[in-house]
Amino acid sequence: MKTITGVVITYNEESNIRDCILSLKKICNEIVVVDSESSDRTRVIAEALGARIIIQIELSQIVILYILFWSARRSFSWYFILW
């Protein structure tokens, strides 16, 4: 069976993260939120919905992806990335 990790890069997405994660759960086995130190409740909501949180400080998207792939320690077949 193929496995899919959904990756969402966020910054202050409190109003959108719930719907985003619920949509991703329909097609993804795991959801990772890479958050750029949001000052709202983005991380709290995402974690409550079962997402794994990685906090990154104002890094370029390429650097975020590099960190994500090397820190994931998962063996998923596919990654679905939203930003």
Backbone hydrogen bonds in HBPLUS format (Angstrom, degrees):
<---DONOR---> <-ACCEPTOR-->    atom                        ^
c    i                          cat <-CA-CA->   ^        H-A-AA   ^      H-
h    n   atom  resd res      DA  || num        DHA   H-A  angle D-A-AA Bond
n    s   type  num  typ     dist DA aas  dist angle  dist       angle   num
A0078-TRP N   A0003-THR O   2.97 MM  75  6.21 148.6  2.07 155.8 164.9     1
A0029-ASN N   A0004-ILE O   2.75 MM  25  5.44 147.9  1.85 145.9 156.4     2
A0030-GLU N   A0004-ILE O   3.37 MM  26  6.75 148.5  2.47 149.7 152.0     3
A0005-THR N   A0078-TRP O   2.90 MM  73  6.30 158.5  1.95 145.4 150.2     4
A0080-PHE N   A0005-THR O   2.78 MM  75  6.09 163.0  1.81 154.9 158.5     5
A0006-GLY N   A0030-GLU O   2.75 MM  24  6.13 166.6  1.77 161.1 159.7     6
A0032-VAL N   A0006-GLY O   2.75 MM  26  6.15 162.2  1.78 166.1 172.5     7
A0007-VAL N   A0080-PHE O   2.67 MM  73  5.94 165.0  1.69 156.8 159.2     8
A0082-LEU N   A0007-VAL O   2.72 MM  75  6.09 159.7  1.76 163.1 169.9     9
A0008-VAL N   A0032-VAL O   2.89 MM  24  6.35 158.3  1.94 159.6 166.4    10
A0034-VAL N   A0008-VAL O   2.81 MM  26  6.07 155.6  1.87 148.2 156.6    11
A0009-ILE N   A0082-LEU O   3.05 MM  73  6.39 162.1  2.08 162.3 167.4    12
A0010-THR N   A0034-VAL O   2.87 MM  24  6.15 159.2  1.92 143.6 149.5    13
A0036-SER N   A0010-THR O   2.91 MM  26  6.20 158.8  1.96 155.3 160.5    14
A0016-ASN N   A0013-GLU O   2.88 MM   3  5.34 150.7  1.96 116.9 126.2    15
A0017-ILE N   A0013-GLU O   2.87 MM   4  5.66 152.5  1.94 172.9 174.5    16
A0020-CYS N   A0016-ASN O   3.11 MM   4  6.24 162.0  2.14 156.6 162.2    17
A0021-ILE N   A0017-ILE O   2.91 MM   4  6.03 169.9  1.92 154.1 155.8    18
A0022-LEU N   A0018-ARG O   2.97 MM   4  6.16 169.3  1.98 157.2 160.6    19
A0023-SER N   A0019-ASP O   2.98 MM   4  6.09 150.2  2.07 143.6 151.1    20
A0024-LEU N   A0020-CYS O   2.96 MM   4  6.25 160.4  2.00 150.4 156.1    21
A0025-LYS N   A0021-ILE O   2.91 MM   4  6.10 150.0  2.00 153.2 161.0    22
A0026-LYS N   A0023-SER O   3.16 MM   3  5.65 153.1  2.24 109.7 117.4    23
A0027-ILE N   A0024-LEU O   2.93 MM   3  5.60 153.6  2.00 119.6 126.6    24
A0028-CYS N   A0024-LEU O   2.83 MM   4  5.72 140.7  1.99 159.3 170.4    25
A0052-ARG N   A0031-ILE O   2.86 MM  21  6.26 165.5  1.88 159.1 159.1    26
A0033-VAL N   A0052-ARG O   2.76 MM  19  6.11 163.6  1.79 165.9 171.7    27
A0054-ILE N   A0033-VAL O   2.86 MM  21  6.14 162.4  1.89 160.8 159.8    28
A0035-ASP N   A0054-ILE O   2.79 MM  19  6.19 148.0  1.89 158.3 167.7    29
A0056-GLN N   A0035-ASP O   2.81 MM  21  5.97 165.7  1.83 155.1 159.7    30
A0045-ILE N   A0041-ARG O   3.02 MM   4  6.14 170.4  2.02 164.8 166.2    31
A0046-ALA N   A0042-THR O   2.99 MM   4  6.15 168.3  2.01 154.3 158.1    32
A0047-GLU N   A0043-ARG O   2.90 MM   4  5.96 165.0  1.92 150.5 154.7    33
A0048-ALA N   A0044-VAL O   3.03 MM   4  6.15 155.6  2.09 142.9 149.9    34
A0049-LEU N   A0045-ILE O   3.11 MM   4  6.37 134.3  2.33 142.5 154.3    35
A0049-LEU N   A0046-ALA O   3.14 MM   3  5.18 133.0  2.37  95.6 108.4    36
A0051-ALA N   A0046-ALA O   3.01 MM   5  5.38 159.4  2.05 150.9 144.3    37
A0050-GLY N   A0047-GLU O   2.96 MM   3  5.08 160.7  2.00 108.8 112.7    38
A0064-ILE N   A0060-SER O   3.00 MM   4  6.31 158.8  2.04 153.3 159.9    39
A0065-LEU N   A0061-GLN O   3.00 MM   4  6.22 160.7  2.03 148.1 152.4    40
A0066-TYR N   A0062-ILE O   3.03 MM   4  6.29 158.8  2.07 148.8 154.6    41
A0067-ILE N   A0063-VAL O   2.96 MM   4  6.20 168.1  1.98 155.6 158.0    42
A0068-LEU N   A0064-ILE O   2.85 MM   4  6.02 161.4  1.88 151.9 157.8    43
A0069-PHE N   A0065-LEU O   2.95 MM   4  6.13 173.4  1.96 156.4 156.9    44
A0070-TRP N   A0066-TYR O   3.15 MM   4  6.32 159.7  2.19 150.4 155.7    45
A0071-SER N   A0067-ILE O   2.87 MM   4  5.85 138.6  2.04 147.6 158.3    46
A0072-ALA N   A0068-LEU O   2.93 MM   4  5.72 131.2  2.17 149.7 158.9    47
